[in-house]
Structures are given as C-alpha cells and as structure tokens.
Amino acid sequence: MARVIRLAVDLIIELEAGRILLIRRGNPPLGAARRLRRVRRDPRGHTVSTVFLARARGTAQAGDDAVGVRLFPLEELPSPLAFDHERVLEDFGAFKAGRHHVPMD
C-alpha cells in the first residue's frame, strides 16, 4: 500500500519591527478551536512543509478562513500553536540570529 504524503506551505509574515503575524483559522483542521492540544503533526497524516518568508506593511485584518489575526514579537509567541508551527518559528528565530544558513539560490 502506497504511503500518502501531503504537502503544505507555511508563510511567516513579519510586520512592524520584527513582529510575526499569527492567524486563527475558522475552518478545520483546528479551526476556531478553544482548546488546542499540543499537536506536533497534522492529524490528517504525514506532511512535508515548505516555509516561505515575507515582510509586509499595513494593517492585518481577518477575512475568508481567518477569524482573527494578531501580531507578536518572535520571543513572545503564544503556546501551544497548531501542528509543528512552534518548531517552524523556532527555526525562523535561529535563522534570524544567524544560527542556521538557508541557501537562497
């Protein structure tokens, strides 16, 4: 039996002097959940993620699938976050601090 591997894309958006935009989803998985348990993996199965980095200006506002948005300093992120997002943001912090090299070509 073939193993199904899902692909995911994450986007880290930095606004206002290094603050990170977090979005609360309105739809599954984990949409509008009041009791987020510590989920390290997507409950739908094995997932490979690609993470993109972006900088933005302006005012963020919820729409479509987002029921809420909020900016956080990287060192003051709430916990827990869904899936592996805490790990993704820890890696991003290490990258910003020069502890990880990400090839750009």
GROMACS elastic network, one bead per residue, 0.5 to 0.9 nm:
[ bonds ]
;  ai    aj funct       b0    kb
    3    46     6  0.85933   500
    4    45     6  0.75846   500
    4    46     6  0.71730   500
    4    47     6  0.88143   500
    5    45     6  0.71723   500
    5    46     6  0.52882   500
    5    47     6  0.56174   500
    5    48     6  0.71146   500
    6    44     6  0.86182   500
    6    45     6  0.72474   500
    6    46     6  0.62146   500
    6    48     6  0.63103   500
    6    49     6  0.85854   500
    7    46     6  0.86946   500
    7    47     6  0.55496   500
    7    48     6  0.50158   500
    7    49     6  0.59437   500
    7    50     6  0.79049   500
    8    47     6  0.66136   500
    8    48     6  0.60805   500
    8    50     6  0.63748   500
    8    51     6  0.85722   500
    9    48     6  0.85345   500
    9    49     6  0.55198   500
    9    51     6  0.59066   500
    9    52     6  0.75635   500
   10    49     6  0.68040   500
   10    50     6  0.61402   500
   10    52     6  0.62141   500
   10    53     6  0.86044   500
   10    85     6  0.86753   500
   10    88     6  0.87473   500
   11    50     6  0.85114   500
   11    51     6  0.56772   500
   11    53     6  0.58085   500
   11    54     6  0.70737   500
   12    20     6  0.70872   500
   12    21     6  0.73763   500
   12    22     6  0.85845   500
   12    51     6  0.72616   500
   12    52     6  0.62757   500
   12    54     6  0.61143   500
   12    55     6  0.83419   500
   12    88     6  0.89679   500
   12    89     6  0.80226   500
   12    92     6  0.84625   500
   13    19     6  0.83670   500
   13    20     6  0.58386   500
   13    21     6  0.56340   500
   13    22     6  0.83201   500
   13    52     6  0.86345   500
   13    53     6  0.62406   500
   13    55     6  0.55374   500
   13    56     6  0.66834   500
   14    17     6  0.77602   500
   14    18     6  0.55044   500
   14    19     6  0.54995   500
   14    21     6  0.63615   500
   14    53     6  0.79277   500
   14    54     6  0.62603   500
   14    56     6  0.61923   500
   14    57     6  0.86451   500
   14    71     6  0.87022   500
   15    18     6  0.58425   500
   15    19     6  0.52550   500
   15    20     6  0.62435   500
   15    21     6  0.70165   500
   15    54     6  0.88703   500
   15    55     6  0.60248   500
   15    56     6  0.53073   500
   15    57     6  0.59911   500
   15    58     6  0.79744   500
   15    59     6  0.89352   500
   15    71     6  0.77345   500
   16    19     6  0.55733   500
   16    20     6  0.83673   500
   16    56     6  0.81949   500
   16    57     6  0.72763   500
   16    58     6  0.86774   500
   16    71     6  0.85265   500
   17    73     6  0.85918   500
   18    55     6  0.88058   500
   18    72     6  0.86403   500
   18    73     6  0.65618   500
   18    74     6  0.72115   500
   19    71     6  0.57372   500
   19    72     6  0.51064   500
   19    74     6  0.61972   500
   20    70     6  0.82062   500
   20    71     6  0.53480   500
   20    72     6  0.51857   500
   20    73     6  0.60741   500
   20    74     6  0.62074   500
   20    77     6  0.84436   500
   21    60     6  0.80046   500
   21    69     6  0.68363   500
   21    70     6  0.57905   500
   21    72     6  0.65718   500
   22    68     6  0.84043   500
   22    69     6  0.56889   500
   22    70     6  0.54806   500
   22    71     6  0.62102   500
   22    72     6  0.74414   500
   22    77     6  0.89165   500
   23    62     6  0.77513   500
   23    66     6  0.61967   500
   23    67     6  0.76524   500
   23    68     6  0.58584   500
   23    70     6  0.67138   500
   23    71     6  0.89478   500
   24    31     6  0.71717   500
   24    32     6  0.67034   500
   24    33     6  0.87570   500
   24    62     6  0.85934   500
   24    65     6  0.84718   500
   24    66     6  0.56665   500
   24    67     6  0.57150   500
   24    68     6  0.50654   500
   24    69     6  0.62072   500
   24    70     6  0.85814   500
   25    28     6  0.76024   500
   25    29     6  0.82735   500
   25    30     6  0.71961   500
   25    32     6  0.58641   500
   25    33     6  0.84762   500
   25    65     6  0.56982   500
   25    67     6  0.58019   500
   25    68     6  0.73178   500
   26    29     6  0.88668   500
   26    30     6  0.80274   500
   26    33     6  0.83630   500
   26    64     6  0.83433   500
   26    65     6  0.51320   500
   26    66     6  0.54288   500
   26    67     6  0.52074   500
   26    68     6  0.83195   500
   27    30     6  0.69988   500
   27    32     6  0.68484   500
   27    65     6  0.61909   500
   27    66     6  0.81725   500
   27    67     6  0.89348   500
   28    32     6  0.80931   500
   28    33     6  0.89441   500
   29    42     6  0.84111   500
   29    43     6  0.82965   500
   29    44     6  0.86153   500
   30    33     6  0.54550   500
   30    36     6  0.74271   500
   30    82     6  0.74461   500
   31    34     6  0.89776   500
   31    65     6  0.85234   500
   31    66     6  0.87354   500
   31    67     6  0.86369   500
   32    66     6  0.89768   500
   32    67     6  0.72736   500
   33    36     6  0.59896   500
   36    39     6  0.78825   500
   36    80     6  0.69311   500
   36    81     6  0.75582   500
   36    82     6  0.71076   500
   37    80     6  0.71145   500
   37    81     6  0.85609   500
   37    82     6  0.79981   500
   38    79     6  0.85937   500
   38    80     6  0.58566   500
   38    81     6  0.72377   500
   38    82     6  0.70135   500
   38    83     6  0.74955   500
   39    42     6  0.71910   500
   39    43     6  0.79153   500
   39    80     6  0.83187   500
   39    81     6  0.79479   500
   39    82     6  0.59490   500
   39    84     6  0.71348   500
   40    43     6  0.88627   500
   40    82     6  0.74301   500
   40    85     6  0.81820   500
   40    86     6  0.87230   500
   40    87     6  0.87101   500
   41    44     6  0.84654   500
   41    45     6  0.76531   500
   41    46     6  0.74724   500
   41    47     6  0.76827   500
   41    82     6  0.84856   500
   41    84     6  0.60123   500
   42    45     6  0.58749   500
   42    46     6  0.69835   500
   42    47     6  0.68337   500
   42    82     6  0.84944   500
   42    83     6  0.55642   500
   42    84     6  0.79757   500
   43    46     6  0.82590   500
   43    83     6  0.83480   500
   44    47     6  0.84417   500
   51    88     6  0.79529   500
   53    92     6  0.88921   500
   57    60     6  0.86284   500
   60    69     6  0.68609   500
   60    70     6  0.78504   500
   60    71     6  0.86408   500
   61    66     6  0.85426   500
   61    68     6  0.73747   500
   61    69     6  0.61970   500
   61    70     6  0.85489   500
   62    65     6  0.79293   500
   62    66     6  0.50098   500
   62    67     6  0.56645   500
   62    68     6  0.51553   500
   62    69     6  0.57275   500
   63    66     6  0.51713   500
   63    67     6  0.67542   500
   63    68     6  0.80973   500
   64    67     6  0.78928   500
   66    69     6  0.72037   500
   72    75     6  0.80481   500
   72    76     6  0.62222   500
   72    77     6  0.58404   500
   72    78     6  0.82475   500
   73    76     6  0.52558   500
   73    77     6  0.65850   500
   74    77     6  0.58714   500
   74    89     6  0.78150   500
   74    90     6  0.87059   500
   74    93     6  0.71086   500
   75    93     6  0.83733   500
   77    80     6  0.89297   500
   77    81     6  0.87384   500
   77    86     6  0.85919   500
   77    89     6  0.89860   500
   78    81     6  0.70045   500
   79    82     6  0.88899   500
   79    86     6  0.77546   500
   80    85     6  0.89292   500
   80    86     6  0.74177   500
   81    84     6  0.75545   500
   81    85     6  0.59144   500
   81    86     6  0.58777   500
   82    85     6  0.59702   500
   82    86     6  0.77208   500
   83    86     6  0.78658   500
   83    87     6  0.89679   500
   84    87     6  0.54000   500
   84    88     6  0.63189   500
   84    89     6  0.88348   500
   85    89     6  0.61075   500
   85    90     6  0.84535   500
   86    89     6  0.52267   500
   86    90     6  0.61042   500
   86    91     6  0.86382   500
   87    91     6  0.61394   500
   87    92     6  0.85165   500
   88    91     6  0.52060   500
   88    92     6  0.62548   500
   88    93     6  0.87839   500
   89    93     6  0.61517   500
   89    94     6  0.85963   500
   90    93     6  0.50782   500
   90    94     6  0.63033   500
   90    95     6  0.86266   500
   91    94     6  0.50413   500
   91    95     6  0.61271   500
   91    96     6  0.86569   500
   91    99     6  0.89676   500
   91   100     6  0.77189   500
   92    96     6  0.61900   500
   92    97     6  0.85887   500
   92   100     6  0.85320   500
   93    96     6  0.51060   500
   93    97     6  0.61866   500
   93    98     6  0.86829   500
   93    99     6  0.86402   500
   94    97     6  0.50357   500
   94    98     6  0.62657   500
   94    99     6  0.50498   500
   94   100     6  0.58882   500
   95    98     6  0.51312   500
   95    99     6  0.55399   500
   95   101     6  0.64810   500
   95   102     6  0.75223   500
   96    99     6  0.75242   500
   96   100     6  0.79546   500
   97   100     6  0.78835   500
   98   101     6  0.69624   500
